[in-house]
């Protein structure tokens, strides 16, 4: 029996140290994490940090530029822009995360089954995926949301319907490539059943690429959700959602604070998730790790 003393010194901490060294070589990941954590905290503590209620109107203070009382100015109804930006994170961030999480699970499982089973099931799944991919994403999402009704839940559902295909095609390709490997043939020759090969051997090896793609896709999901809100197909008009705030702000273009700050909020989040996705890809891909 091997005792803990026989274990090489520091072997337990080798992998965390390697990850830390890789992280130091990718400062953009640290910057992205800092931005995302900051936004998560701002959204979480928005009721404490916001100086005013996001729906509180003060017509006498309408269209005020940034100043001491209203740090980021007010909108056309006298609502505080800073408060609305903080509360907007409580809508846009969860919506973007929900789209990516649901898409990744559905596409991951559907693509894995299609790639592993093959045959008629693979043909049916890929033809369905190609049918969805034949239409521009935002156009199809607009049509679905308009049919279901402008609402946060319907906007998220529409993005799930039109975006799962990317994960399915990615996972399908990974499974088709992996199931011809020697370790899969060895496991099959030893009597491993198909469910075991799929769920215990192939699927775990496809997690890293899906995670990397998902981290890059969160920015796209946030942009698409904000785009639907911008077009009036997201939350209700009075809701403090960033895309909706920009939509209202363009009608008051001279009052630049109405559209600039929610636009910067979206841009900072999208860039942060892209930084993390690029860094994770370099860290997890053996071909670029060096």
Steps between C-alpha positions, in 0.01 A plus 500: 500500500638840405505745784462877457870538582586309183323760289744741331525834677265761356333257258158591631550867421664450160181541299379817685846650461498421129159664465622803692806533275279472194270763643792737553588464133149615409438829682193562284327218690570675829368828360189328368437327831542828687246676276248216524533466878456876531181493295366201691554683828348822367193312380472298819519804726311735269222560758766625743723689255233666287430855626142496367235251402544406131135579419476816712400795279572868560383706202658816642842330479457353151795494256746624762870447411728315743540697821519470878145378555480276194848367432414373151218743428128437454285380211192645331282423803746618762609149596854462631723340231749361752228315688356363177842384379563318828160332493541424131778258586246296698312440173759480223765288676267221621327495160828455314620231740168316483512492119853356494444244778179364346646504149817322606311221680251440217756529220762297690267203553331517158830530312661223704217255434491591131874454459514176697191327361536626143275372225144627472505678838809696400342598169179618667680704766736668255224583253304663784811691604564616144138614473548733797841616377357591157345814650692796650500457878356838590227479232381158614517606866294809418237289325473255789487773764241695305285186471530418871473859621760755618615370837829410668413130518395489135815683388717247685298211355536639148878524538514145634306372199728669246837451673513134616608387154851641539567286805345194336722523192810563711435200727403276210832565329692434821318170563543377142872568522541355849309175449764380250780538752687200632388537861135481389566187292687350796209571734255349251714187462498460878120485497404863568141568398396793283347708785822462700715601203286805430440636850814387681765511227405730214286771658752595774766553233276748318437722803800732458423611139134557591598705805737713293237555231241581765723760663541668163130465424381679815599831344301417187199400710514829690522693173208310347284544809580871508423515128156349552437749780623781278238399243226491764482119517650458846386631837223754536586858395541631857739220595859611578657274237813620319379435146170670572680799654709541185186477287345788693826695509541518122187715488684749723839479331619835636453363853794265449493362854171323433651259244872515575507341845275200426697454176828499692351247743420260217837555333697440821320172573532370145871582488557342842339171399693501173826551692417203723400284205821575309710430809319173578543385143875555517523337844291190421604438140818286497591632153524862624590443867872544438 
